Amino acid sequence: MNGDPALATITERLTEARDALHGEHMNVPASEIFARDRRRRGRLGLAAAGSACAAAGLAVALTAATGGPARAPDGSVAPRPAQLAAWTVQSNPDGSVTFTLNNTSHPAKLQRTLARVGVRAVVRWGEICMAGGPGQPLLDTGGFMKNDTPLEGGVGSYMAVQGQGTGGPNPDLGWSETVFPRKMPPGGQFVISAMSHSVPGADIQAAWEFAKTSAPIACTKQLLKPGQEP
Amino acid sequence: MEQDRREFTDFYTAARDDCLRVVLTIVGDRALAEDLVAEAFTRAWRGWRTVREHPAGRAWIVRTALNTHVSWWRRRRREITVASHDEGPGAVSPDPALDRSLVAALCRLPARQREVIALRVLLDLDTATTAETLGLPGGTVGSHLSRGLAALRRDLLTNEKEPIA
């Protein structure tokens, strides 16, 4: 591929790095890919409805899910989801809550909606916020965040999404988490924030952390580099 | 529709692990790589009538996965306090099988050079297929490849104690 011995060495190192991962396999079955697409299509329909409401002056509205309310295995009716074009909060029959965020606009409404289903959170839109610095360690999310890998020392994420977002022509996060509110440790809360059109080459950026409720929250409207604090 | 599902499932089953390993080599985070690849396959299924005709379906998946996010990383406060702030995605989610220095160097490359390296070197595609996938002239692919590999070499020589060549 390359006649230069030095560059051939780099090429060899790249292929060795790839081959060292031969034991890694996708744990996502094909059925989940189809399911993701079905969920995405459903959300697109709701997003269009939300935009129409906003144009009519109903910028914030709670709507019922399409179809009837979900039924739990014991026959009880699950709570109806709260949803906007920007986000959806869904209570599940097993006691968990799934929130899907395309962005965090209407942050006060989202914060109240999460609080009503037992998820403590501080939500911001238009800036990136994080709870404290190295002196304020993040809290462990193991045990109450579904599908999350417990990490010693706590965990948070930061992302910047480029180009067409996952929800259609409007860039969005398409970020979804399922949590068990009753298992959330007391004294902890999510800090969730996002802002759009602020990063060259990116359409939206977002961050979330799970931190002490007493930790100070710092915010910025600038692009963060890996590991950088606001 | 059922025929499409079968075809897509066959493609997914045959290609998913290869795509995961290529994306993981570059982003350096297992959970992130799987998210990105799953997202790329979801988009492929949505546009399956087009993607099925692509000359290199794996290349379409890898390129889509790498372009989905500019940057995304999981943070562990404890690590951040002791690790370099410039290591990007390579600073988190340790995996003993990963070449951390290489991940960090790849992270610092311009996106186009990273794409070319992913397709030409890690997916082992020829220049013509890489050029068609990226919408570039073949000569430009060669140029990006040479520059990208040279930049990786310089980066690794600078940041590693032991010279690699």
Interface residues (C-beta under 8 A of the other chain):
Chain A: M1 N2 P5 A6 L7 T9 I10 T11 R13 L14 T15 E16 A17 R18 A20 L21 H22 G23 E24 H25 M26 N27 V28 A30 E32 I33 F34 R36 D37 R40 P134 Q136 P137 L138 T149 L151 E152 G153 G154 V155 G156 S157 Y158 M159 A160 V161 Q162 G163 T166 G174 V199 G201 A202 E209 K225 P226 G227 Q228
Chain B: R5 F8 T9 Y12 T13 R16 D17 C19 L20 R21 V22 L24 T25 R30 A31 E34 V37 A38 E39 F41 T42 W45 R46 N67 T68 H69 V70 S71 W72 W73 R74 R75 R76 R77 R78 E79 I80 T81 A83 S84 H85 D86 E87 G88 P89 A91 A97 L98 D99 L102 I117 R120 V121 L122 L145 S146 L149 A150 L152 R153 L156 I164 A165
